[in-house]
């Protein structure tokens, strides 16, 4: 058996949580491989909307095991709130949620460092979610971090104090930055006690053993390819590898064990926070997309920047990830347009290019568009793609030809029932 991978191809918020939830019945294990509570995976069914930040999106299927992998960073406070929100649904979460001992912990001081650093940047902010993600990954690579497995050590408090002392030394350099650490530590240690009550595992051993025994595994990514620390629009990126390669390091599976790669993208583009966005629409069309798509961050609540679909960026993401099939989300949102634009190339300094160059921040990029006929109707009641308007079918056919990857899933609304797939 091999591990299938599901990840975002744009700047996050593509709808990964919904598709994971839809696909979960076909798998035995769902495993998150990177990111942390800066993720907001939204699932909607039976009239209820759920937003998950750390817990894998397969959690609502009791027969499936969910794993928080070693590449994830966990904030015990956020984790406890997630568990509390799931309590009314009578789920045996401790039975089907396992946590990697190698996953790193987000300390209260990591969040303070994040806030102090972002404030110091002034107008040069990168758009951090202020969840402490970056400082936690910095401690991980700096070999100072605390991991889930450490909470079972009699020296945990000592290790915690040493790291906090280091962080407070850094915070002293941020003049005027005030905080109350004692107030933040109470819920943190309550969250640590909660994590101790879960089954914490050597996840790489567990997953590879499961593969040998024939289990079907889906790896769930967070954020999106264009936010990858190496291949995204640096420095306006996250602190982890959001691409397929991140599955290997974030779960401990070999590259030869990667199977299908399902790339998720919206029928248009959005971005939260700072950074380049070639097809951004600072006009009535952009506002119309935002309104129709309810484009506000599920984690931060910030309004998302909106624009037309960007094929050079999508082709780049497909190449980096080795995408084998595509899922197109929010086709219903474009139902308010008679004409839809598609960016096919960039014009940079007079040169026409169809790829993403080294650094697009600060470049004078002119997107080159073609126009396609819109479907200009409500898709939310659509029962199958076969019965879709011809204009939508033509849009799908055009994208498949340009991207050279089949679109196997199309979403036309937030509910899990509003998803149509011909996946084999």
C-alpha positions in Angstrom: 0.0 0.0 0.0 1.0 3.6 -0.5 0.0 6.9 1.2 -2.3 9.2 -0.8 -1.7 12.9 -0.2 -4.2 15.7 -0.2 -3.0 19.3 -0.2 -3.7 22.9 -1.3 -2.3 24.3 -4.5 -2.9 28.0 -3.8 -2.4 30.3 -0.8 -4.4 28.0 1.6 -8.2 28.1 2.3 -8.9 25.9 -0.7 -11.3 23.6 1.1 -9.0 20.7 2.1 -11.0 19.9 5.2 -14.2 19.3 3.3 -12.6 17.0 0.8 -10.8 15.0 3.4 -14.1 14.6 5.2 -15.8 13.4 2.0 -12.9 11.0 1.1 -12.4 9.6 4.7 -14.8 6.6 4.3 -12.3 5.2 1.7 -9.4 5.2 4.1 -8.4 3.6 7.4 -6.1 6.4 8.6 -6.1 10.2 8.2 -2.8 11.8 9.2 -2.0 15.6 9.4 1.6 16.1 8.3 2.5 19.7 8.9 1.3 23.1 10.1 -0.5 23.9 13.3 -3.4 26.0 14.6 -2.8 28.5 11.8 -4.9 26.1 9.8 -8.6 26.3 9.7 -10.2 23.3 8.0 -14.0 23.8 7.7 -16.4 20.9 7.4 -20.2 21.4 7.1 -22.9 18.7 7.3 -26.3 18.1 8.9 -26.6 21.9 9.2 -23.6 22.3 11.4 -20.3 24.0 10.5 -17.1 22.7 12.2 -13.7 24.3 12.1 -10.7 22.2 12.9 -7.2 23.6 13.6 -5.1 20.7 14.7 -7.2 17.6 14.6 -7.4 15.8 11.2 -10.5 16.3 9.2 -11.5 12.6 9.4 -12.4 12.8 13.1 -16.2 12.7 12.4 -15.9 9.1 11.1 -15.7 6.9 14.1 -14.3 3.9 12.2 -11.2 5.8 11.0 -8.0 6.4 13.0 -6.8 10.1 12.9 -3.2 10.9 13.6 -1.5 14.3 14.4 1.9 13.7 12.8 5.4 14.6 13.9 5.5 17.5 11.4 2.6 19.3 13.2 3.1 21.9 15.9 0.5 21.7 18.7 -0.8 24.5 20.9 -2.3 22.7 24.0 -4.7 25.6 24.6 -6.1 25.5 21.0 -6.2 21.7 21.2 -8.2 21.7 24.4 -10.7 24.2 22.9 -11.1 21.9 19.8 -11.8 18.9 22.0 -14.3 20.9 24.0 -16.2 21.9 20.9 -16.4 18.3 19.8 -17.8 17.1 23.2 -21.5 17.7 22.3 -21.3 15.2 19.4 -20.8 12.1 21.6 -17.6 11.0 19.9 -15.0 8.7 21.4 -12.2 11.0 20.4 -9.5 9.2 22.6 -10.2 6.0 20.7 -9.6 7.3 17.2 -7.2 10.2 17.7 -3.5 9.5 18.2 -0.7 12.1 18.7 2.9 11.7 17.6 5.4 12.0 20.4 7.7 13.9 18.0 5.2 16.7 17.3 6.5 20.0 18.7 4.6 22.1 21.3 3.7 25.7 20.9 4.5 27.5 24.2 2.8 30.7 25.4 6.1 32.5 24.9 6.1 31.3 21.2 2.9 33.3 20.7 4.4 36.3 22.5 7.5 36.1 20.3 5.3 35.9 17.2 3.4 39.0 18.2 6.5 41.0 19.2 8.3 40.1 16.0 5.3 41.0 13.8 4.8 44.3 15.6 8.4 45.2 15.1 8.1 44.8 11.4 5.7 47.7 11.1 4.6 48.1 7.5 6.8 45.1 6.4 4.5 42.6 8.2 4.3 39.2 6.6 0.7 38.6 7.7 1.4 36.1 10.5 -1.6 34.5 12.2 0.2 35.3 15.5 -0.3 31.7 16.6 3.3 31.1 17.5 3.9 28.8 14.5 7.1 30.5 13.2 8.9 30.7 16.6 8.0 27.1 17.3 9.5 25.8 14.0 12.5 28.1 14.7 13.1 26.3 18.0 12.6 23.0 16.3 15.3 23.7 13.7 17.4 25.3 16.4 17.2 22.1 18.4 15.6 23.9 21.4 12.0 22.8 21.0 9.8 20.8 23.3 8.0 17.8 21.9 4.9 15.9 23.0 7.0 13.0 24.2 8.7 15.4 26.6 5.6 15.9 28.6 5.9 12.4 30.0 9.5 13.1 31.3 10.1 14.0 34.9 12.3 16.8 33.6 9.5 18.4 31.5 9.1 21.4 33.8 12.8 22.0 33.9 13.0 21.9 30.1 10.0 24.2 29.9 11.6 26.7 32.3 14.8 26.8 30.3 13.1 27.5 27.0 10.9 30.2 28.6 13.9 31.9 30.1 15.5 32.0 26.6 12.3 33.4 25.1 12.0 36.1 27.8 15.5 37.2 27.2 14.6 37.8 23.5 11.4 39.6 24.5 13.4 42.1 26.5 14.8 43.5 23.3 11.3 44.5 22.2 10.9 47.8 24.0 7.4 48.6 25.2 6.1 45.1 24.5 4.0 44.1 27.5 2.6 40.7 28.5 1.3 38.6 31.4 2.9 35.2 31.1 1.4 33.7 34.3 -2.1 34.4 32.9 -1.2 32.5 29.7 0.4 29.6 31.4 -2.7 28.4 33.3 -4.6 27.2 30.2 -1.4 26.0 28.7 -0.7 23.5 31.5 -4.3 22.5 31.5 -3.9 21.6 27.8 -0.8 19.7 28.6 -2.7 17.5 31.1 -5.4 16.9 28.4 -2.7 15.8 25.9 -1.3 13.4 28.5 -4.7 11.7 28.6 -4.5 10.8 24.9 -2.5 7.9 23.3 0.8 9.4 22.1 2.7 7.2 19.7 5.9 6.7 17.7 3.8 7.7 14.6 6.4 6.8 12.0 6.5 3.2 13.4 2.7 3.1 13.6 2.2 4.4 10.0 4.8 2.2 8.3 3.4 -0.9 10.2 -0.1 0.0 9.0 1.1 0.3 5.4 2.7 -3.1 5.6 -0.6 -4.5 7.0 -2.5 -3.1 4.0 -4.1 0.0 5.7 -5.2 2.8 3.4 -3.8 6.1 4.5 -4.6 9.7 3.5 -2.1 12.4 4.4 -3.8 15.8 5.1 -1.8 19.0 4.4 -2.5 22.4 5.8 -2.1 25.9 4.2 -1.2 25.7 0.5 1.7 25.3 -1.9 2.2 29.0 -2.5 2.8 29.3 1.3 5.5 26.6 1.4 8.7 27.7 3.2 10.9 26.7 0.2 8.6 27.0 -2.9 6.1 29.6 -1.8 6.1 33.4 -2.3 8.9 33.9 0.2 9.1 35.6 2.7 5.3 35.8 2.8 5.0 32.1 3.6 4.4 29.7 6.5 7.2 28.0 8.4 6.7 24.4 7.1 6.8 22.4 3.9 3.2 22.4 2.7 4.1 20.3 -0.5 4.1 16.6 -1.1 7.7 16.3 0.2 6.4 17.5 3.5 4.5 14.3 3.9 7.7 12.3 4.0 9.3 14.4 6.7 6.0 15.2 8.5 4.9 11.5 8.9 8.1 9.5 8.4 7.1 7.7 5.2 9.6 7.2 2.3 9.2 9.0 -1.0 8.6 5.6 -2.7 5.5 5.1 -0.4 3.6 8.1 -1.9 0.6 7.2 -4.0 -2.0 9.5 -5.5 -1.5 13.3 -4.9 -4.8 15.1 -4.8 -4.4 18.9 -5.4 -7.2 21.2 -4.2 -7.8 24.6 -5.8 -10.6 27.1 -5.9 -12.2 28.1 -9.2 -10.7 31.5 -8.5 -7.9 32.6 -6.1 -7.8 34.0 -2.6 -5.1 35.1 -0.2 -5.0 36.1 3.5 -2.4 38.6 4.8 0.5 40.2 3.0 2.4 39.1 -0.1 2.2 39.2 -3.9 -1.0 38.2 -5.6 -0.8 38.7 -9.4 -4.5 38.3 -10.2 -5.9 40.2 -7.2 -9.0 42.2 -7.9 -9.2 45.5 -6.1 -12.6 46.3 -7.7 -16.3 45.4 -7.7 -15.5 41.9 -9.1 -13.2 41.1 -6.2 -15.8 42.3 -3.7 -18.4 40.2 -5.4 -16.3 37.0 -5.1 -15.6 37.8 -1.5 -19.3 38.3 -0.7 -20.5 35.2 -2.7 -17.8 33.0 -1.4 -17.9 34.3 2.2 -14.2 34.8 2.0 -13.1 35.5 5.5 -10.4 33.5 7.3 -11.7 30.6 9.3 -8.8 31.0 11.7 -8.3 34.8 11.8 -11.6 36.1 10.5 -9.7 38.4 8.2 -11.2 39.3 4.8 -9.5 37.3 2.1 -8.1 39.1 -0.9 -9.8 37.7 -4.0 -8.9 37.4 -7.7 -9.3 35.3 -10.9 -7.7 31.9 -11.2 -3.9 32.0 -11.9 -2.7 29.2 -14.3 1.0 29.9 -14.1 0.9 29.6 -10.3 -1.3 26.4 -10.5 1.0 24.8 -13.1 3.9 25.5 -10.8 2.2 24.0 -7.8 1.2 20.9 -9.8 4.8 20.4 -10.9 6.3 20.8 -7.4 3.8 18.3 -5.9 3.5 15.7 -8.6 -0.3 16.1 -8.6 -2.1 13.2 -10.1 -5.7 14.5 -9.8 -7.5 17.8 -9.0 -10.4 18.9 -6.9 -12.0 22.2 -7.9 -13.8 24.0 -5.1 -16.4 26.8 -4.9 -17.5 26.6 -8.6 -20.8 27.9 -7.3 -19.3 31.2 -6.3 -18.6 32.2 -9.9 -22.2 31.6 -10.8 -22.8 35.4 -10.4 -20.6 36.2 -13.4 -21.6 36.2 -17.1 -17.9 36.2 -18.1 -15.0 34.6 -16.2 -11.4 35.5 -16.6 -8.4 33.1 -16.5 -4.8 34.3 -16.2 -2.8 32.3 -18.7 0.5 34.2 -18.6 2.4 37.1 -16.8 3.8 40.1 -18.5 7.0 41.1 -16.6 9.2 43.9 -17.8 7.7 43.5 -21.3 8.4 39.7 -21.3 5.6 37.2 -21.6 6.1 34.2 -19.2 4.0 31.3 -18.3 5.8 30.3 -15.1 6.4 31.6 -11.6 9.8 33.5 -11.4 12.2 33.5 -8.4 10.7 36.4 -6.5 7.4 38.1 -7.6 7.2 40.5 -4.7 7.7 44.0 -5.8 7.7 43.1 -9.5 5.4 44.9 -11.9 3.4 41.9 -13.0 0.6 42.3 -15.5 -1.6 39.2 -15.7 -2.7 38.3 -19.2 -6.2 37.0 -19.3 -8.5 35.1 -21.6 -12.3 35.3 -21.1 -14.6 32.3 -20.9 -18.4 32.2 -20.9 -19.8 32.0 -17.3 -22.6 29.7 -16.2 -24.4 32.6 -14.6 -26.7 30.4 -12.5 -27.1 28.8 -9.1 -25.1 25.5 -8.8 -25.8 24.7 -5.2 -28.6 22.3 -6.0 -26.6 20.5 -8.7 -27.0 16.7 -8.4 -24.1 15.6 -10.7 -21.5 17.1 -13.0 -23.3 15.3 -15.9 -26.2 17.7 -15.4 -24.1 20.8 -15.0 -24.4 23.8 -17.3 -22.4 23.5 -20.5 -20.3 26.6 -19.6 -19.2 24.9 -16.3 -18.3 21.7 -18.3 -16.4 23.8 -20.8 -14.5 25.5 -17.9 -13.5 22.2 -16.5 -12.4 20.9 -19.9 -10.3 24.0 -20.5 -8.6 23.7 -17.2 -7.9 20.0 -17.6 -6.3 20.7 -21.0 -4.1 23.5 -19.7 -3.1 21.9 -16.4 -2.7 18.4 -18.0 -4.3 16.8 -14.9 -7.8 15.4 -14.6 -10.3 17.2 -12.3 -12.0 14.3 -10.5 -13.9 16.3 -7.9 -16.0 19.4 -8.1 -17.6 21.2 -5.1 -20.6 23.5 -5.5 -21.4 24.4 -1.9 -20.1 24.1 1.7 -22.0 20.9 2.6 -20.4 17.5 2.2 -23.4 16.6 0.0 -22.5 19.4 -2.5 -19.5 17.5 -3.7 -19.4 15.5 -7.0 -16.7 13.1 -7.7 -15.8 10.5 -10.3 -12.7 9.3 -8.5 -11.9 5.7 -9.0 
